[in-house]
Amino acid sequence: MRISLLEKREPFGELLCRTLVAFLDKRGMTGHSALWHRKPPILHGRGTRSGIQRWLCNPYLNAIFLADTDRKNLEPLVRELSGSPTAWRRPLQRLFAAVASSRLTARLLARSYLDVVPGIPGSQDWVLVGGNHKLRILDRPAGRSWVIVKHGRPVSQLASEIQARKLASAHGVLIPEVLETGADGSYLAERYVCGTPLNRLPDASARRRGVTEVGEALTGFSNTTRTATSLAAYLDTLPLPDTELVANLRSRLEPGTALLLSRAHGDFQDANILSAGDRTWLIDWEYAGIRQHGYDALVYALRTRFPRGLSDRFRTFVGSDPDDLLRLWNNPLWGSAIGRRISVDLLALEELALGAIESSLGDAGKRDPKRELLELELHDWLRR
């Protein structure tokens, strides 16, 4: 998630400062303090007095960096911003990315800045990247990226992610290699990968090839981790909110229905698949966990992370045979319309459980338009 969106849902600057200082302490770089500022671009000073190290923040580039950093260090973010899925936007976004990443003009487009005192040794090539639950530090020359659990988030999530990544990698899923893990489980270092997300590739055939390649490897990972259970037993493990919508969805399900579970990436979508030359990587495993078998395929095929029109996509799936991607997972429920309807109702509950977790980790009092739209679509699904 871009910093421009994170700032609307959480005290991003405060969380960034706390997360960064704690990480530096754990790495033996003690005695640092950090302060987040939001001021007009004209007021961005150089920050060279009194030992201040000033980092510029461009929330649309989703990057926090030193003004004199090498543009190559910003390449992954420039690629992502430049490759808009909408054709007419590409020239404008390429121009913005070029100006935002230039040493001559980056300061003009920065909307916030981060002051660190004293300056962080060896950080001249670092680029800080915002995220839902983590802060990333890209270090291109060192060939690694740091992945740090944000202040206030549970570190257990990272341990679960590491376990899933190791298992998936053993089954041929191409994942950035974990190079180091923190003693307290709050951070890891992984191999630096510079690629373009599939949703930023203009070539539709290249996108299909990338999804098929990763999907086939991910299927092997899922198939070898399958376990059988009952629908009731699985539902008892989901942190579902106590709402009428949840009750209505549960009432449509037969508790004794046999169910296959397996490990899932948890957020299988084009934005998390990187094309890098002749290799395709699957990144962002923070939602990894045990779900209904084929969960990743459903998330991708039904585009559950984009709720608008979801109820119509549910109906299309229930009324027709699975496509090639879905068939890779070979879920027995998908062989009949009744089974597909059960799978979709369960998927709806899984998405609501994920939303409840997100809400508990963020600012629960803030309005979340995306979650509200998901609930509206699910109400529509139940009405028809």
C-alpha positions as CSV (number, residue, x, y, z in Angstrom):
1,M,0.0,0.0,0.0
2,R,1.3,3.4,-1.0
3,I,2.3,6.0,1.7
4,S,-0.3,8.3,0.2
5,L,-3.0,5.8,1.3
6,L,-1.3,4.8,4.6
7,E,-1.3,8.4,5.8
8,K,-5.1,8.4,5.5
9,R,-5.6,5.3,7.7
10,E,-2.8,5.5,10.4
11,P,-0.3,7.9,12.0
12,F,2.2,6.8,9.4
13,G,5.1,9.2,10.3
14,E,5.0,8.2,14.0
15,L,4.9,4.5,13.2
16,L,7.8,4.9,10.7
17,C,10.0,6.7,13.3
18,R,9.4,4.2,16.0
19,T,9.9,1.3,13.7
20,L,13.1,2.6,12.2
21,V,14.7,3.6,15.6
22,A,13.9,0.2,17.1
23,F,15.4,-1.6,14.1
24,L,18.6,0.4,14.3
25,D,18.8,-0.3,18.1
26,K,18.5,-4.1,17.4
27,R,21.2,-3.8,14.8
28,G,23.6,-2.3,17.3
29,M,23.2,1.3,16.0
30,T,22.0,2.9,19.2
31,G,21.4,6.5,20.1
32,H,19.4,7.6,17.1
33,S,16.2,9.7,17.1
34,A,13.8,10.3,14.3
35,L,11.2,13.0,13.6
36,W,8.6,13.2,10.8
37,H,7.6,16.5,9.3
38,R,4.9,17.5,6.8
39,K,5.6,20.9,5.2
40,P,5.3,22.4,1.7
41,P,8.1,21.6,-0.7
42,I,9.6,25.1,-0.6
43,L,10.3,24.6,3.1
44,H,12.4,21.4,2.6
45,G,15.8,22.4,3.8
46,R,19.0,20.3,3.2
47,G,19.1,19.3,6.8
48,T,22.9,19.4,7.0
49,R,23.2,21.5,10.2
50,S,23.5,20.0,13.7
51,G,24.1,16.5,12.3
52,I,20.6,16.1,10.9
53,Q,20.2,13.5,8.1
54,R,17.2,14.5,6.1
55,W,15.2,12.0,4.1
56,L,12.7,13.1,1.5
57,C,9.3,11.4,1.2
58,N,7.4,11.1,-2.0
59,P,4.1,9.4,-1.0
60,Y,3.1,8.6,-4.6
61,L,6.5,7.1,-5.5
62,N,6.1,5.3,-2.1
63,A,9.7,6.1,-1.3
64,I,11.7,7.8,1.5
65,F,15.2,8.5,0.4
66,L,18.2,10.9,0.6
67,A,18.2,13.7,-1.9
68,D,21.5,12.7,-3.4
69,T,20.8,9.0,-3.7
70,D,21.7,7.2,-7.0
71,R,18.6,7.0,-9.2
72,K,19.3,3.3,-9.7
73,N,18.4,2.7,-6.1
74,L,14.8,3.9,-6.8
75,E,14.4,1.8,-10.0
76,P,11.9,-0.8,-8.6
77,L,9.6,2.1,-7.5
78,V,10.1,4.0,-10.7
79,R,9.2,0.9,-12.7
80,E,6.0,0.3,-10.7
81,L,4.8,3.9,-10.9
82,S,5.7,4.3,-14.6
83,G,3.8,1.2,-15.8
84,S,0.2,2.3,-15.2
85,P,-2.4,-0.3,-16.3
86,T,-4.2,2.6,-18.0
87,A,-2.5,3.4,-21.2
88,W,-3.2,7.2,-21.3
89,R,-1.8,7.6,-17.8
90,R,1.6,6.0,-18.6
91,P,3.3,9.0,-20.2
92,L,2.2,11.2,-17.3
93,Q,3.3,8.8,-14.6
94,R,6.6,8.1,-16.4
95,L,7.3,11.9,-16.4
96,F,6.3,12.2,-12.7
97,A,8.5,9.2,-11.8
98,A,11.5,10.7,-13.7
99,V,11.1,14.1,-11.9
100,A,10.4,12.5,-8.5
101,S,13.6,10.4,-8.7
102,S,16.0,13.0,-10.1
103,R,18.6,14.5,-7.8
104,L,17.8,17.9,-9.3
105,T,14.1,17.9,-8.7
106,A,13.2,15.2,-6.1
107,R,13.1,17.8,-3.3
108,L,10.4,19.8,-5.2
109,L,8.0,16.9,-5.3
110,A,8.6,15.7,-1.7
111,R,5.6,16.2,0.5
112,S,7.1,15.2,3.8
113,Y,10.5,14.5,5.3
114,L,12.2,12.4,7.9
115,D,15.0,13.8,10.1
116,V,17.3,11.3,11.7
117,V,19.9,12.4,14.3
118,P,22.7,11.4,14.1
119,G,22.8,10.2,10.5
120,I,22.7,6.5,9.9
121,P,26.1,5.1,9.0
122,G,26.1,3.3,5.6
123,S,22.6,4.4,4.6
124,Q,23.5,6.4,1.6
125,D,22.0,3.8,-0.7
126,W,19.0,2.9,1.4
127,V,15.4,3.5,0.2
128,L,12.6,3.2,2.7
129,V,9.3,1.8,1.4
130,G,6.0,1.9,3.2
131,G,3.6,-1.0,3.7
132,N,0.5,-2.2,5.5
133,H,2.3,-4.1,8.2
134,K,6.0,-3.7,7.4
135,L,8.6,-1.2,6.6
136,R,11.1,-2.2,3.9
137,I,14.6,-0.9,3.4
138,L,15.9,-1.5,-0.1
139,D,19.7,-1.7,-0.3
140,R,20.6,-2.3,-4.0
141,P,24.4,-2.2,-3.8
142,A,24.4,-4.6,-0.9
143,G,22.0,-6.9,-2.8
144,R,19.5,-7.2,0.1
145,S,16.3,-5.7,1.4
146,W,15.3,-5.4,5.1
147,V,11.7,-6.4,6.0
148,I,10.7,-5.0,9.4
149,V,7.5,-5.5,11.3
150,K,6.0,-2.1,12.0
151,H,5.6,-0.8,15.5
152,G,2.6,-2.3,17.2
153,R,2.2,-5.2,14.8
154,P,2.6,-8.8,16.0
155,V,6.0,-10.3,15.2
156,S,4.4,-13.8,15.1
157,Q,3.1,-12.9,11.6
158,L,6.6,-12.7,10.3
159,A,7.5,-16.1,11.7
160,S,4.5,-17.7,10.0
161,E,5.5,-16.0,6.8
162,I,9.1,-17.3,6.9
163,Q,7.8,-20.8,7.5
164,A,5.5,-20.6,4.5
165,R,8.2,-19.1,2.3
166,K,10.6,-21.9,3.1
167,L,8.0,-24.6,2.3
168,A,6.9,-22.9,-0.9
169,S,10.5,-22.4,-2.1
170,A,11.2,-26.1,-1.5
171,H,8.3,-26.8,-4.0
172,G,9.7,-24.6,-6.7
173,V,8.0,-21.2,-6.0
174,L,10.6,-18.5,-6.8
175,I,10.8,-16.3,-3.7
176,P,13.6,-13.8,-2.7
177,E,15.9,-15.8,-0.5
178,V,15.9,-15.1,3.3
179,L,19.5,-14.1,4.2
180,E,19.1,-13.3,7.9
181,T,16.4,-13.1,10.6
182,G,16.3,-11.0,13.7
183,A,16.8,-12.7,17.1
184,D,13.4,-11.4,18.3
185,G,11.7,-12.2,15.0
186,S,10.8,-8.6,14.2
187,Y,12.8,-8.4,10.9
188,L,14.5,-10.3,8.2
189,A,16.9,-9.6,5.4
190,E,16.1,-11.0,2.0
191,R,17.8,-11.0,-1.4
192,Y,17.2,-7.8,-3.4
193,V,15.1,-8.3,-6.5
194,C,14.4,-5.6,-9.0
195,G,11.4,-6.5,-11.2
196,T,8.1,-5.1,-12.6
197,P,4.8,-6.2,-11.0
198,L,2.6,-8.0,-13.6
199,N,-0.2,-5.4,-13.2
200,R,2.4,-2.8,-14.6
201,L,3.2,-4.8,-17.7
202,P,1.4,-3.6,-20.8
203,D,1.8,-6.9,-22.6
204,A,-1.2,-9.1,-21.7
205,S,0.4,-12.3,-22.9
206,A,3.4,-11.6,-20.7
207,R,1.1,-11.2,-17.7
208,R,-0.6,-14.6,-18.5
209,R,2.7,-16.4,-18.8
210,G,3.8,-15.0,-15.5
211,V,0.6,-16.0,-13.7
212,T,0.7,-19.5,-15.2
213,E,4.4,-20.0,-14.3
214,V,3.9,-18.9,-10.6
215,G,0.5,-20.6,-10.4
216,E,1.9,-24.0,-11.4
217,A,4.6,-23.8,-8.8
218,L,2.2,-22.5,-6.1
219,T,-0.2,-25.4,-6.9
220,G,2.6,-27.9,-6.0
221,F,3.1,-26.1,-2.7
222,S,-0.6,-26.2,-1.9
223,N,-1.3,-29.7,-3.0
224,T,1.5,-31.2,-0.8
225,T,0.2,-29.4,2.3
226,R,-3.5,-30.5,2.0
227,T,-5.4,-31.7,5.0
228,A,-9.0,-32.8,5.4
229,T,-11.4,-31.4,8.0
230,S,-15.0,-30.4,8.4
231,L,-16.4,-27.0,7.5
232,A,-17.5,-26.5,11.1
233,A,-14.0,-27.1,12.5
234,Y,-12.4,-24.7,10.1
235,L,-15.0,-21.9,10.7
236,D,-14.2,-22.2,14.4
237,T,-10.6,-21.1,13.6
238,L,-11.6,-17.9,11.7
239,P,-11.7,-14.6,13.7
240,L,-15.1,-13.6,12.4
241,P,-16.8,-10.4,13.5
242,D,-20.2,-10.8,15.2
243,T,-22.4,-9.3,12.4
244,E,-25.6,-10.1,10.7
245,L,-23.7,-10.5,7.4
246,V,-21.5,-13.2,8.9
247,A,-24.5,-14.9,10.5
248,N,-26.3,-15.0,7.1
249,L,-23.3,-16.5,5.3
250,R,-22.8,-19.1,8.0
251,S,-26.5,-20.1,7.9
252,R,-26.1,-21.2,4.2
253,L,-23.3,-23.6,5.1
254,E,-23.7,-27.2,6.2
255,P,-21.3,-27.6,9.2
256,G,-20.5,-31.3,8.4
257,T,-19.4,-30.6,4.8
258,A,-16.0,-32.2,4.1
259,L,-13.4,-29.6,3.4
260,L,-9.8,-29.6,2.2
261,L,-7.4,-27.1,3.6
262,S,-3.9,-26.2,2.5
263,R,-1.2,-23.5,2.9
264,A,-1.8,-20.4,0.8
265,H,0.2,-17.3,-0.1
266,G,-2.8,-15.3,1.0
267,D,-2.6,-12.4,-1.5
268,F,-2.1,-13.9,-4.9
269,Q,-2.6,-11.0,-7.3
270,D,-0.6,-9.4,-10.2
271,A,0.9,-6.7,-7.9
272,N,2.7,-9.4,-5.9
273,I,4.2,-11.2,-8.9
274,L,7.4,-9.6,-10.2
275,S,8.7,-10.1,-13.7
276,A,12.5,-9.8,-13.8
277,G,14.0,-10.8,-17.1
278,D,13.4,-14.5,-17.6
279,R,12.4,-15.1,-14.0
280,T,9.1,-14.5,-12.2
281,W,9.0,-14.0,-8.4
282,L,6.2,-14.2,-5.9
283,I,6.6,-11.6,-3.1
284,D,4.7,-10.3,-0.1
285,W,3.8,-13.4,1.9
286,E,2.5,-11.5,5.0
287,Y,-1.0,-13.0,4.6
288,A,0.3,-16.6,4.3
289,G,-1.7,-19.2,6.2
290,I,-4.0,-22.2,6.2
291,R,-7.1,-21.6,4.1
292,Q,-9.6,-23.6,2.0
293,H,-7.7,-25.4,-0.7
294,G,-7.5,-23.2,-3.8
295,Y,-7.9,-20.0,-1.9
296,D,-5.1,-18.3,-3.9
297,A,-6.7,-19.3,-7.2
298,L,-10.0,-17.9,-6.0
299,V,-8.4,-14.6,-4.8
300,Y,-6.8,-14.2,-8.2
301,A,-9.6,-15.4,-10.5
302,L,-12.4,-13.5,-8.6
303,R,-10.3,-10.5,-7.9
304,T,-11.4,-10.4,-4.3
305,R,-8.9,-7.6,-3.5
306,F,-11.0,-5.3,-5.8
307,P,-14.5,-5.6,-4.4
308,R,-16.5,-3.6,-7.0
309,G,-18.5,-6.1,-9.0
310,L,-17.5,-9.0,-6.8
311,S,-21.1,-10.4,-6.4
312,D,-21.4,-10.7,-10.2
313,R,-18.0,-12.5,-10.4
314,F,-19.2,-14.9,-7.7
315,R,-22.3,-15.7,-9.7
316,T,-20.3,-16.3,-12.9
317,F,-17.9,-18.7,-11.0
318,V,-20.8,-20.7,-9.5
319,G,-22.6,-21.0,-12.8
320,S,-19.7,-22.2,-15.0
321,D,-16.8,-24.6,-15.0
322,P,-13.5,-23.5,-13.5
323,D,-10.9,-22.0,-15.9
324,D,-7.4,-23.3,-16.5
325,L,-5.9,-21.5,-13.5
326,L,-8.6,-22.8,-11.1
327,R,-8.3,-26.3,-12.4
328,L,-4.6,-26.4,-11.3
329,W,-5.8,-26.6,-7.7
330,N,-8.2,-29.5,-8.3
331,N,-10.6,-28.6,-5.4
332,P,-13.3,-31.3,-5.3
333,L,-15.9,-28.7,-4.4
334,W,-15.5,-27.0,-7.7
335,G,-16.9,-30.0,-9.7
336,S,-20.5,-28.9,-9.1
337,A,-22.5,-25.6,-8.9
338,I,-23.5,-26.5,-5.3
339,G,-19.9,-27.1,-4.3
340,R,-18.8,-23.9,-6.0
341,R,-21.5,-21.9,-4.1
342,I,-20.2,-23.4,-0.8
343,S,-16.7,-22.5,-1.7
344,V,-17.7,-18.9,-2.5
345,D,-19.7,-18.5,0.7
346,L,-16.6,-19.8,2.6
347,L,-14.4,-17.4,0.6
348,A,-16.6,-14.5,1.7
349,L,-16.2,-15.5,5.3
350,E,-12.4,-15.8,4.9
351,E,-12.3,-12.3,3.4
352,L,-14.3,-10.9,6.3
353,A,-12.0,-12.6,8.8
354,L,-9.0,-11.0,7.1
355,G,-10.7,-7.6,7.2
356,A,-11.3,-8.1,10.9
357,I,-7.6,-8.8,11.5
358,E,-6.7,-5.7,9.4
359,S,-9.1,-3.6,11.4
360,S,-7.7,-4.8,14.8
361,L,-4.1,-4.0,13.7
362,G,-4.9,-0.5,12.3
363,D,-7.1,2.3,13.4
364,A,-10.4,0.5,14.1
365,G,-12.2,3.8,14.4
366,K,-11.4,5.0,10.9
367,R,-13.7,4.4,8.0
368,D,-12.5,1.9,5.4
369,P,-14.2,2.4,2.1
370,K,-12.8,-0.8,0.6
371,R,-14.1,-2.9,3.4
372,E,-17.5,-1.2,3.2
373,L,-17.7,-1.9,-0.5
374,L,-16.8,-5.6,0.1
375,E,-19.7,-5.8,2.6
376,L,-22.1,-4.2,0.2
377,E,-21.1,-6.7,-2.5
378,L,-21.6,-9.6,-0.1
379,H,-25.0,-8.4,0.8
380,D,-25.9,-8.2,-2.9
381,W,-24.5,-11.8,-3.3
382,L,-26.8,-13.0,-0.6
383,R,-29.9,-11.3,-1.9
384,R,-29.9,-12.9,-5.4
